[in-house]
Amino acid sequence: MSQEMGSLVTQEVLDNIEEMRVSKIWMEKRLPELKTKYPNEFVAIYKKKLVGHNPDFKTLIRDLKKKYEDIDNFIIEFITGEDYIFIL
């Protein structure tokens, strides 16, 4: 990694990445529950908490921006109502 690139990776960036990783793991562990409660909706997770959900992505983003100053570190995923199996 070049010296310039190294200076862009601050401790704050590393902390944010770790926080998002932990939130993603938290969400994956609760996926069965999320599928039951929020089928076919987008969910927003922040600091291991569900902070919003909506079937419409744009509406979810708009609502989150009204409530939170910065949503850059939120995990937002679509929760399917059914499991799918891909056969190749």
Summary of the structure (lengths in Angstrom):
residues: 88
radius of gyration: 15.8
end to end distance: 37.9
largest distance: 48.0
contacts: 198
relative contact order: 0.17
helix: 49%
strand: 19%
